[in-house]
Amino acid sequence: MSAEILNSYLNETTLPYPFCPGCGHSMVLNQLDAVLVDLQIDPHKLVIVTDIGCVGLSDKFFDTNAFHGLHGRSMTYATGIKLANPELKVIVLIGDGGCTIGGNHLISAARRNIGISVLVFNNLNFGMTGGEHSVTTPTGAITATTNYGHIERPLDICGTISVNGAGYVARSTVFEKNLPELITEAIAYDGFSLLDIWELCTAYYAPKNQLNKKSLERTLASLNFSTGVLHQEIRPEYSHAYRTVVTEQEEEALEPEKTSQEQFGSNLSKEVDFIIAGEAGKKIVSGAAAFSQGALKSGLWATQRNDHPVTVQSGYSVTELKLSPEEILFTGTTRPDVIIVLFDEGLKKVSPQINELCEDDTLYINSDLLPVETRAKVISLDFTKAGKWSGKKRLWCVMALAELLRNTNYYPLEAFQAAVSEQKRFAEDNLTAIEASEGLISFS
Amino acid sequence: MEQILKVNGSKANREFINGADAIVRGAIHAECDFFAGYPITPATPILLQMVNELPKVGGVAIQAEDEIAAIGMCIGAAMAGSRVLTATSGPGISLYSENIGMAIMGEVPIVIVDCQRMGPATGGATTTSQGDIQFLRWGTSGGYPVIVLSPTNVVECYNLTRKAFDLSERFRVPVFLATDKETVSTNVTVNTADFEAVPVRERNLAAEGIDFIPYRVGQASDVPDMAVYGGAHILRFTTSSHNEKGYLTKNRDDVGRLNEHLTEKISAHIDEIAMLNTDLQSGADTLIISYGVTARSVTEAVRLARLEGKKVSALTIYSLWPIPERQIREVLDGYKRVLVVELNHGQYLREIERLAKNDQEVIGLSRVDGGLISPSEILEKVGMR
């Protein structure tokens, strides 16, 4: 926006910092300001994202865009901002507390290599709420919630995200001379970068654990936590990679919207309700969908509801269908007029409904599953009569529905064939099977 | 009152689709260009379609690591200029809760689809329910208002999705589309000529060159002009109680003004938000009230009752929150008996009881076993069968 050189990114009206004497936060913020002056990032194109904790107060000291959100969720807001506008520079200022509650977001952002720069103000405890332990509190430490000594092992933030996709990872104490260079590198990196900055919480952690500059370094050494740049790699930045990937697919994916034109008539005078009872993987849902589309082509209204166990490739597959010359308002289960049973799993599932059928109703059933006790009119389907198609169980559903149409003329078979032709992948097989299905039914 | 239920269009425009299809189409036609979600039955089909369809119109859709991230990304994207949608079910709304509060506080335009399923907890993933109706209104700390629209059928899933985007831009507030498993996943014939082209409302961006104050309003009921990251103005956004500049404050004048504003900007505009449909019969002393999927059974029940010469009236409520109290009271007036039909233990019934007069009998018809309330159950309840 502005071509003038900015000498500071700090907002004088919001200063001075409110942090405790000796707290590292003030030092890091001053260094961040110096780095921004050095990089001269347009403040309109820069978003500083913070969340909860003492560090969460930080965004207000900068004369840039700011987003102050919920505890530990900074990475999610930053990801949304970057995805929406990849031209923005997004910096997250977060505490070790935010990394505690937002651990999943931290790892996920690293895995994506989304272009955000994370500075962790890591003072080894929750400074704002009274010095409780955080995910980085060393074992043995005394905090408000570990008065007898901390038993958990601290999270190696840098190690975790280094092996999980982060592009740039570094660690430093607030006292190290090259901290400005590390901040610069982290912010300049085009991808997910994180700088873990170890500090003293002079209100709680430092006095309770006799921590000072020297012992802070000893703590790092005892944990085998190195400092400096720990990991660096070149990977595609997510918001740009997303646009590259989807642009490559775009041409192929575009499809015009289709509307179902009425081409056939129907003599159906009132609503007919069906159940088709099959088993998983036998094309019950797609067969029923073609049957519904055929109804549309015949000027009828249809509804289709599918039911199957949570494990989609085993067990029953049951579809409830309704056809009507009028709009169908109630799509819920009613006593069906017609039940079509193709497989044993389906038979088990719909036995209660078969028991409720009346004399006026019809049961179409695979002859292998007979006998079945019912008051309904029984029509058996003998798939062995379908010649070379008899073993193709995936086609039984369309074969049964074709025979049903020949028998009832709810709507013309040609409409069903037209609908089947539109189901690209299996159109040819299905059409041949429909022909072969003629004469499968017999009345008992 | 706005009539939004239409039937009997031309057969040439019929399609066989479900509510999820209609919501996706409505969102894209509303110029939604950002979606983040997390898989959950029965909302997953919306996620699946959005990740395929949004890139084709230059948008971004992503499967987030969890529900908290999904809505977090949406809020970030909205403040960077996107029109955002997310879709989940009751358990996901639970995880959205804190961020819903933040979207209210920061005045974020966002549309949230709740494909209701049976609760409590994991409940029945594939069973229909209307159990989130109070939860959507009161499901975040502080009790501040949101807008909740509930479509009764697939066509209205399209229309109300578009309306939801319109209202979210108008009021800078989370707008929920309270639908359900049955409506989003059962395929039905629709007439796409009934899809309404709700005009796309431009985002009300603060003019360039002015001294932008992010949360300044004239009156408490006004909606502040927006700025977005990367735009003409520096923008401060905050989840904390803030003054008009977006700085955290405990100043009672500022905090009081902010919280009155968050309430007033909705409550002062109920007439603008209200959407109801009445089917009143003169001489009827029974009124049946419903919303969502249940309203379809009521429509059918009313038709059947009238075929037998019985007199009955019906009221469908589309804008559940804020409650269109004045409009509901007007309809209630004069009825001896009021039946509220819903797939929960009387969540909206309590609102109607509060609005009815003492001499009116208000009863509920509930069902919580996963089945839909059928037209015959309704007729039985009012003794018309």
Interface residues (C-beta under 8 A of the other chain):
Chain A: T14 P43 H44 K45 V47 V49 L57 D59 K60 D63 T64 N65 A66 F67 H68 G69 L70 R73 M75 T76 Y77 A78 T79 G80 I81 L83 A84 N85 E87 L88 N104 H105 I107 S108 Y242 V246 T247 Q249 E250 A253 L254 K258 T259 S260 Q261 E262 A289 S292 Q293 A295 L296 G299 L300 W301 A302 T303 Q304 R305 N306 D307 V310 E327 I328 L329 F330 T331 G332 T333 T334
Chain B: V7 N8 K11 A12 N13 R14 E15 F16 F34 A36 N52 P55 K56 V60 I62 A64 E65 D66 I68 A69 G72 M73 C74 I75 G76 A77 A78 M79 A80 G81 S82 E98 N99 M102 A125 T126 N153 E182 S185 T186 N187 V188 T189 T192 Y229 G230 G231 A232 H233 I234 L235 R236 F237 T238 T239 S240 G246 Y247 L248 R296 S297 T299 E300 G371 L372 I373 S374 P375
